[in-house]
């Protein structure tokens, strides 16, 4: 990083600050170890689907990665480069009761990142090659779409075992470039001795990122035609200035956007802001502050460009299939039929298929924030702050599956069997089972309200005690942190169906800290003063409600659909997804949710099984309809933590006050209190939060008679995700 700043004083009332910064990173992963050649021996034993010619690391390919129960494979070689350049100028001018501020910011950014997957990736065992050819729907010793042996290492060495795989024909380089220009104006106006008004605005120009080589392509509904069938370029839009990869590969379809970024830009991002401070009685002991403002956020390049590069034809051909790890070459079963005795691969589309999209909208994520705070001197050296803070998120970044079953087709799919491609909006583009098409969209919405308090008391010996409490409620219809496919909008046609408590909602948060300086023992002899005097202690106590958890649900697949067949060998069952939004195997942690049982609490009263299984049921679920319960139905285990630190500084004889020696002793989670959590901070895909119902039947379109699947771990406390045991750190530092 490099930062340079120039400050110029102009006269007695003007100041100009000019700053330049350059931030960069380089990440390069290489193969190493005691025997680097062993890597290529393993790679050569598992031949690739596409030829190695044209691959970036053809002579040193990484081993195919599987994020299985135990990690297999490696990432390197892999490289990433990023350069961020920023120029900023701020000018301030004080005039009478006004202080004006005017500024401009310009930044120029570049990133080059390998997308990998040239050696392919695996997602686990998927079936077996039988005498009739590859089969994933079940066979001797295993069920459908699963591991033949039950052990990933056994699957790896078992001949003819099928693995779910994906592989790019080359290792594309995502080379996005983006520019930002922002202007701002502000004025601090001291209207009276006790009242100050701040107002201003920021005008931002943040066009979407484009690629340096223009090889950007996205699936867009407007370019789709059922008549083009399974052509890899069916529905594909290429960036302006891109080479015609569709024509070059003889793929029918493909059109050009008028934008290099495909996404249109919005040049009207004007964000106003206003605030005030009022010393109500003029003595500084009761102050009222408030403000409201709008803030825009640029789309991250990972959502609008990088993820498209490694997924969509024609510039990247990303094939997904079920294949053996044996070679030396692969023969695909025709039409994905599986009836090919000499075949060892299934469901492979040699041209790939568009699976990533971007919303063609000028909307950008933004928020309105407002607050009103009072600050009161309760008594000498004691201050109390009480405030309300609100935030409304609009057009928030998220993902949504746009090849989702329309509401009118869901019941037919739930009660049917097979692929039923004709029920999906873009079903003609897939010859086998329909697949999800994830679109980066601005369909997210959130609202946050909070009451925030803080008490500060200055004690003798330069000590201070501070306590704060926040009560809040956070509602949203999408994932609260970085968006991904699994935590986006579950229902394209009803975004509010996933509206509920946000995943980071914590209604109650309390924190108290005490920094206390022990007596310096002035007047005592040097030894006593140096050993026992001047120690500083600090304590932090944290108490908080657990974060909101979304309980998901599904039917095991043995719930009887047709009453006349129930209990007979020919029993007809309903599919596992009674809502019908995941018919194309899309993943979403906010999809089907069980009903809440009246009178039952989320907390079971048993810390070994924190979530109460009796609080949920799939009985009463109406087929084809959204869940009758909101997201974030329960709050997880609470946080109770005490940290403590002890430190002391000594001067160095002869070095003056500029050189000190410091000893620190720190205890984190002092009382070793266990604190558990389900999953991470995201949509909580932890299996312990998935309620799987078994048995039962469908009566008049309503699920009845189901029970929790036998042997389920639903609700069990995940002890492996303890937030941390007691930690003790000690350090000796020289400060100069």
N, C-alpha and C positions, 0 to 999 in steps of 0.2 A: 504494500500500500504506500502511496505517496500523496501527501497533502501539502499545499502551499496556500498562504493567505497574505493578502496585502490590505492594510487598513490605512485609509487616508482621511485626515481631518481637514475639512474645508471651512475656513472661518471659525466662528465660535459656536455654530449651531448645526453644522452638517458633518456627517460621517459616511464614508463609503467603504464597504468591505467587499473585496473580490477574493474568491477562493477557487482553487482547482484541486481536484482529487482524482486519483487513478487507483482503482482496486482491481486486483487480478488474482486468479488462481489457476493452478495447473495440477491436474490429477492424472497420474499415469500408473497403471497396474501392469506389472510384467510377471512372467513366469520365472520361478526360481526354485530353490530347494536343493537337496543333495543330488537329485537325479532328474534334471529338467527334461531329459529325453523320455522319461517314463510317461509324462503327460501325453506326448504324441502317440505313444504305443497304445494308451487307453483310447484316445480319440480314433485312431485307425481301426481299433477293434469294433467300434460302433459307427459304421459308415453314415454319411449324411444323405439327406434326400436330394439336395441340389448339388451340382458339381462344385468343386472347390475353386475352379477358375473364376476370377472376378471377385473373390472374397478378400477383404482387406488383409487378413492374417492367414492367408492360405497355407503357409508353411509352418504356422504355429497357432493352430486353432485351440480355443479353450475346450475343456471337457463340457459336455452338455449338462446344463444345470437342472436340478429338480428340487423345488422347495417342498420336499416331502416331509414325512415325520422326522427324518434326519437328513440334513442338507447333503446333496450329492453335486459334484461338479465344481467349477470355478469360473471366475469372471474374466480374468486376464488372458490375453492382453486387452487393455481398454484404456481410452484416453479421453480427457475433457479439458477444454480451455475456455476461460471467460475473462473478458476485459470490460471494465466499467469506467467510463470517463465522464466527469461532471464539471461543468463551469457554472459558477453562481455569483451573482452580484446583488448586494443589498445596499440601499441608500436610505438614510434616515435624516430627517430635517425637523428640528424643533422650532416652533414658531408660536409665540404667545402661549395659548392654552392647548396647542396641538403638537403632537409628535407624529409626523407622517413617515410611513415606511413604504418603499417601492422596491420591488425586486424582480429578477428574472433568473430562471434556471434552465440550463440546456444540458442534456446528457446524451451520450452516444455509446451504445453497448453492443457487444458481440459475444457469441458463444458458439463453440464447435464441440459437439458431443457425439461420440460413437453410440449407436443405438444397440449394438450387440446382436444377439440372436442369430449371427451368421453360422454358429455351430449348433444352434437349436436349443430348445428348452423342453423339459419334460414335466408333466404334472402328475405322474403316477401310473400304476398299473391300470389297464383298461379292458383286458380281455385275453383271448388266446387264439392262435391259428389252429383250426381243426382240419379235419380231412376235407371239408367243403370250403375252407378258406377262413379268413379272419372273422371272428365273432366277438361282439361286445355285449350282446343281449343275454348272456348267461351260458353256462356249459357245465360239464362235469367238474364238481368241486368248487365252483364259484358262481356268484350271482352276476347280474348285469352291471356293466360299467364299473368294474372293480378289479382289485388285485387278484391274480390267479392263485397266489400262494398265501396271501395275508402278510407277507414280509417283503419290503422293498428290495432288500439285498438278494433275497431268493429270486424275486422277479428279474433282477438285473442279470443273473447268471443262468436263468432257465431259458432254454431254447424255445422259440416260438411264443414267448410271452409278449403280449401287446402293451405298449406304453402310449399314453396320450402325449402328443408331441407337437411342437410348432418350430418352424425354422424359416429364416429369411434367406432369400437367394443371394443376398450380399449384406455387408455391414454398412448401412447408410450413415452418413454424417449429418446430424441435424445442425445446421448453421444459421440460427435465427439472428436477425439484426433488428434493433429497435431504437427509437429516438423519442425523447420527451422534451417538450418545451412548456414552461409554466411561467405565468406572470402573476404577481400579487400586488395588492394595494391594501394598506391598513392605516388607521388613524386612532391614536389614543388621545381622547379629548377630555380634559379635566374641566368639566362644565362648571362645577362649583368646588369649594374647598373639601366637600365631603362626598362628591359624586363624580365618578369617572366612567366614560363610555368608550368602549372599543368596538370598532366596526371595520369591515373590509370584505374583500373577496379574493378568490384565486381562480384563474382561468387556465385550464390545463388542456394541452394537446398531446394525447397519448394514443396515436394510431397503433393498430395491432402489429405484432411482429411479422416480418417476412423472412424468407430464406435467401441467402446470398446466391445460391445456385438455382433458385426458383422452383426446385423440385418438391413442390408442396401439393398434396391432393387430399380431398376430403369427400366423404359420401354426403350427398345432399338430396333430399326427397324430390326436389324440382327436376333433377337430372335423371331420375329413375323411370324406367319403362319396363313393364312386364314383358313386352315383346322382345326385349334384349336378353331375357332369361338369365342364365348363369354366367354371362360374360363378366370377367373381372372388372371391367370399366362401367358396368351398369350402375348408374347413380353417381359416378365420379365427376367431381369438378376440380380442374387443375388451375393453379395460380396463373395470373397474367404473366406472360413472358416465359412460361415453362415450355420445355420441349414437349412435343406431342407423343408421350410415352404410350398412350393407348393405340395410336395408329402404328407406332414402331413395333409393337408387340402383336399387332393384328387382333386387338381386343375391340369388339364393337362397343360403341358408346363413348362417353367422355366428352365434356364440354369445358370451356374456359371461363374463368371468372374475370371480371374487369379489374380486380384488385390483386396485387401481389400477395397480400395476406389472406385472400379469399373473404375474410371478415370485413365488412364496411366499417369505416371510422366515424367517430363522433367528434366534431369540433366545437361543440356547444357545452363543454363541461365547465360551467361557471358555478362556483360554490360560494355562496354568501355566508358570512359569520358576523355575529354581534354578541357583545357581552357588556356587563357593567359591574362596578364595585361601589357600594354605598356604605359609608361610615355613618350609621343612623343617628348617633348622638354627638358625633364630632370628637369623641375622646378615645377612639380606637378600641373600645371594649365590646362593641357590638357591630359586626360588619356583615353585610348581606352581599353575596355575589351570585351572578347568574349568567347564562349564555346559551346560545343555540348556534349550530353551524352544520354545514354539509361537507362531506369528504368523499372524494372519488378514489378508486383504487384501480391500477392497471391490471389487466389480465395477465396471469403468470404465463410465461412462454411454454411451460410444460403442457398447459391445457390447450393452447391455440395452435401450436406448431410442432413441438418436439414429439409428442405422442402420435401425431399423424404420420411422421416420417417413417417410423418403423412398422407401420401397420397397413397402410393403404397402397394398392396398386395405382398406377403402373410403375412408379419409380422404385417401389419395394414390393416384391412378391413374397407375401408371408403365408406360407402354407401351414395349415393345421390338419392333423391326421392322427390315426391310431396306427402305430407301426411297431415292428419288433426292433430289438437292438442288434439283431443279426443282419448281415448283409449278404453278399457285397453290394447288391442293388435292391431297389424296392419296386415292387409291382403292385399297383393300386387295383383294388376290386372295382370292377366297372359299375358306375352308378351308385357306389357305396352299398352294393347288394350283399357282399360277403360270400357270394357263391362263386368262388374262384379258387380251386385247389392249389394253384401255383402262386397265389398272391400272398403277400406278407404285409399289406398296408390297406387301410380303409379310410374312406371319407376325405381323400386328398384332392384338393382343387389346385392344379398346377399353376394357375394364374393368380391364386389368392382371391380375396374378396374384401371389399371395403367394409371396415368394421368400426371406424372412428369418424365422427362428424363434428362440425362446429355450427352453432346457431348463427344464421345470417341476420344479425341484429346489431344495432348501434348501441344497445344498452351496455352499461358498465356497472360493476358492483359499486355501490355507494351507501353511505349511511348518514342519517340525521342524528345528531347528538345534542342533548340539552341537559342542563343542570341548574339547580338552585341550592345554594349553600349558605348557612349562617355560621359565624364564628363569634363565640362569646367568651369573655374572660370571667370564669366562674368565681375565682378568688385569686389572690396574688400567686403568680407563677403557674396558674392552672388555666388551661384553655379547652373548651369543648366545641367541636365542629359537628354540625348536623346538616345533612344534605340529601337531596333527591337527585338521582342520575338516571337518565333514560337514553335509549338508543334504538333506532329503527333501521334495520338492514334491508336494503332494496336491491333487487336484481343481483342477488348474491351468486357467486360462482358455484356451479354444481354440475352433476352429470345426470343424464336421463336416457333410458333406452327408447329409441324412436321406432324400433321394429317390434313394438309391444302389441299384444292383442288388444284391439279396440274393445270397449265395454260390451258392445253388442255381440261379439264373437267369443267371449270368455266362457260362457256356460257351455257352448258347443265343444270347446276344447277340453274343459274339465270333465265332461261326460263322454268324451271320445277317446280314441287311441291312435297311435302312430304319429307321424310328423304333422299332418294337417297344415301343410304350408300355405294352402289357400286362405287360411283364416288370418294370416299375418299381413301387414301392410306391404312388405317387400319380400314376401315369401318366394316369389319367382326367381330371385337371385341366388337361392341356395338349392342345390340339387338334393341334398340330404336333409338333416334336421335343421330347422331355422336357427339362426344365431343372433345374438344381441348386437345392436349397433348403438354404441354409446356416443351421445352428443354432449359436447361442452356447451352449457347453456346458462342463462341468467334467470333461472326460475326460483332461486332461493329467496326466502323472506324470513325476517326475524324481528322480535321485539323484546327489549330488555328493560325492566324496571328495578330500581334498587333504592333502599334507604340505607345511607351510610353514616356512621357515627365514628368519632375519634376523640379521645380524651388524652391530653398531654399535661404532665405535671413535672416541672423542673425541681429537682431535689438538691440539697446541699452537696458539696464536694463535686460540683459539675456532673451530677448524676441526673437521669431522666427516666420517668416511667410513662409508657404510652400504651393505650389499649384501644382497639377498634372493633366494631361489629358491623356486619353488613347483612341485611335481609334482602333477597333478590328473587326474581323470577325471570327465566329466560325461555322464550318460546321460539321455535323455528320449525321449518319444514324440510330441513336438510342438515347434513353433517356440519358441525360447528367449527372444525379445524380444517386442515388442508383437504379439499375435496378429492374423492376417488370414485371409481365406478360403483363400488359396493355400498357407499353411504350417500348416494344422491337421491333424487326424486324417484319414488317407487312407482308412481302412476302418472304417466305423461298426460293423461286426460283429466286428472284430478290431483294437482300438486298439493292441495291441502290435506290429502289423505294421510300424509306423513307429518302433519303438523302436531306438535306436542312439546314436551319439555326437551330442551336441547341437551345434547350429551354431556355438556360441561355445566349444567345447571346444578348449583349448590345453594339451597335456600338460606342456610345459616353459615356464616364464616366469622369466627372470633379469633383475634390474635392479641396477645399482650406481651410486651417486652419491657425489660428492666435493665438499664445500664447503671451499675453502681460502682463508684470508685471508693475503695477502702482507704482509711486514713493514711496519709503519707508519712506519719511518724516523724514529723519535723521536730528537731531538738533532741532526738535520740542519737546514739552513736552511729557511726557510718555503717557498721556491720548490721545492726538491727534494722536500720532504715533500708539498707540495700536488700536484705533478705525478706523482711516482712512488710515493708511499707510500699504504698503506691500500687497495689494490685487492683486490677479492674475486672469486675465480673459482669457477665451479661446472660440473660435468660430470655428465651422466647417460648411462649406457650401458644400452640395452635390447635383449635377445635373447629371442625367443619363437618357439615352433612356430606355424605357420600355423593358422588356424581350420579346424575340420572342414568338409568339403565333401560334399554329397550328390550323387552321380552318378545322374542319371535316365536312362531309356531308353525306347525305343518301337520298333515295327516301322514301316517306311516305308509299309506298305499293299500291298506287292507280294509278300508271302510266301505261297506257294501253300498252300491249305488242303486241297483235295480232290486226292489223289494222281493220280486218273484224269484230271484236267484239266491237270496241270502241264505247261507248255511248249506248250499249245495256245491258239488265239485265244480260247477260252471259259474260260480259267483262272479258277478261283474262289479269291479271296484272303481271308486272315484280316484282321480289323480291326487297327488300329495299336496298340490297348491290350490286350495279352495277359492282363492281370490282370482287367479288366472293371469296375474301380471308377470309371472316368471315362466311362461310357456315356452320361451325360446332358450331356456337355461341361463337367462341373465341372473347375475348375482346382485342381491340388494338386502342389506341387513335390516332395512326398515319396511320390508314387505309384509308378509302374513304375520298377524299377531293374535294370540289367543284372547279370549274374553276374560274379564276380571270377575271373580266370584264375589257377590255381595257379602259384606260382613267379614271377609278374610283380609288379613294384613299381609303386605309384601314380606315383612320380616317374620321368619318362622319362630323366633325366640331361641333358635339353636345356632350358635356361631359356626358349627361344623357344616351346616346347610342353611346359609343365610337367607336365601330366597325361598319363600314358602310355596311348595308345589300345589297345595290346596287352594291357593289364591287364583289359579288359572284353569281354564278349560277350553276345549275346542267345541264343546256342545253349545248349540245355539248359533254357530257361525252360518251365515246365509251364503250359499254358493254364488260365486261371481260378483260378490259385493265387497267393498273395502272393509277392513277390520273395524269392529265396533269399539275398540280401545285405542287410545292415542299412543304415540311414541313416548318413551321416557316414563313408563308406568311406575317404576320403582326407583328408589335411591339406594345406592350401594352402601357398603360398610362405611361407618363414620371414620374421620381422621382425628386422632388424639395424639399429640406429639409435644414433647418438651425437649428443647435443646439448651445446652449450658456451655459457657466458655469462661476461661480464666486466663488472663494475660498480664504481663508486666514488661515495662521498658527500663533498660539501664543505659545510662550515658557511658561513653567510652572515655576514660581519663586522657586528657590532652587533646581530644578531638573536638571539643566544644559541643554545642547542641545539635550540630548537623549530622552526627553519627550516633546511632542507637543500636542496641541489641535487644531484640524482643523475643520473649518466650510465650507461646500460646498452647493452651490445652483445651480441646473442644470435644464436647459430647453431643452426638446427634441421636435423637430418640433415647434420651437419658435413662428412662425407665424400661426400655426394651419392650414397649407396648406393640403388639402385633397389629398391623393395619393392612387389610386385604383389599383387593380390587378385582373386578371381573373384566377380563380383556384389557385393552389399553384405553386411551382417551377417545378413541374413535367409536364407530358404531357398534362395538362390542359383539364381535362374531363368535365369542366364546361359546363352545357347545353347551356349557352349563346354563346358558340363558335361552336355549332353544327347546321349547315345549313340543315334544312329538307325541301326538295322540294316536292311539291304536284301536282297531276294532270299530264297533258301532255301525251305524247305517245312516242313510240320507232319507229323511221323511219330508216331503213337500219342499224340497230344496234346502233343508236345514240339517246340519250335522247333529246327530243325537247318539247317545250311548257310548261315546268314546272314553277311554281312560288313558292315563299317562303310560307311555311305552314301558314295558317291563325292563328292569335293569338300568333305567335312565339315571344319569348323573345330574339331571336338571336341578338347579338351585344350589348344588354343592359349592362350598367355598373353595376357590382356587388357591390353595396354599402356596403354589409355586410363584404367584404374583404378589407376594408380600412386598409392601412398599419399602421395606428396609429394616434390618435389625439394628441394634445399637452399634454405632460407629464411634471410635475414639481416635482423634487426631492430635498429634503434638508436633510443634515445630519450633525451631530456633532460627531467627532471621536477623540479618544485619541490614539496617535501614540507613541509607545515606543519600 
